[in-house]
Amino acid sequence: MGTQSKEPVDLSSLLDRAGVNLTKVARALGKRHATVSDWRHGRHVPRLTPLEYQILLDVLQCTPGELAEAFPDDPKKQKDAP
């Protein structure tokens, strides 16, 4: 068995794979384009209701695990880390 190198999962790769853009995600969630752009650039992580979370999974056609990997930690916590 050969080892497969796993591509890193981030919001950009999920968007590309699903064939959607930030505007579609923002509209589906009722969020501002700038908010979703901040997620993409790692400035913020999504804070979603359970319904919004399900909508995002559906729009991105991804698993909960992939979504968690795309947003591994809160950027504000990373800044404060020693």
N, C-alpha and C positions, 0 to 999 in steps of 0.2 A: 504494500500500500504506500503510495506517495503522499507526502504532506502537501496540503493545499494552503497557500498563503491567503489569509483572510484579508479582504479589502477593509480599510477602516470605514466605519459607518458614521456619517455626520449628516446634518440636515441637507446639505447640498447634494450628497450622493443619493439620499432618499428622494429628494425632489426630482433629480435626473432620472432615477430608475422608474418612478411613477409617471414621469412625463408631465409634471405639473410645475407651475411657477409660484412665486410668493403671493401674487395677487389672488390666485385661486385658493390657496391655503387661507389667506387673510379673509377672503369673502366667506368661505365655508365656516370659519370660526367666528365671524363677526368682529374680527380684530383689525387694527390699522396695519397697513402695509409696513410701516416703519417698525411696528412691534415684531412682526414676523422676520423682518430683515435683521433686527437686533438679535433674534434667536440664531439666525443663520451665521452671523458674524461673531457669535459667542459673547455678546455683551450682556445677554440675559438668558435665562432658561424659562421655558413656558410654565406658567401657573395656570392650570386648566381645571375646569370642573370635570366630573366623570363623563358627562355627555360630550364636552369639547375634546377630551382625550380620545373617546371613541371615534369622533368625527375625524380627528387628525390621523388616527390609525387607518381609517377608511380612505381618506384622501391620499395619504402617502403609500397605501397598500403595503404596510409593513407590520411586523409583529411588535408586541410590547417590548420584547427584548431588544430589538433593533432601535426602537425609539429611545429606550433607556441608554443604549450605547451612544446614540447621537448626542445625548445631553448628559454626560457622565457626572458633572458636578456643577454647583452654582459658581459662576465666575467671580462673584463677590467673595466667596469663601476662599477661592484660590488666591486672590490678591492679599488676603489677610494671613494666609499660611506663612509660617516662618521659613 
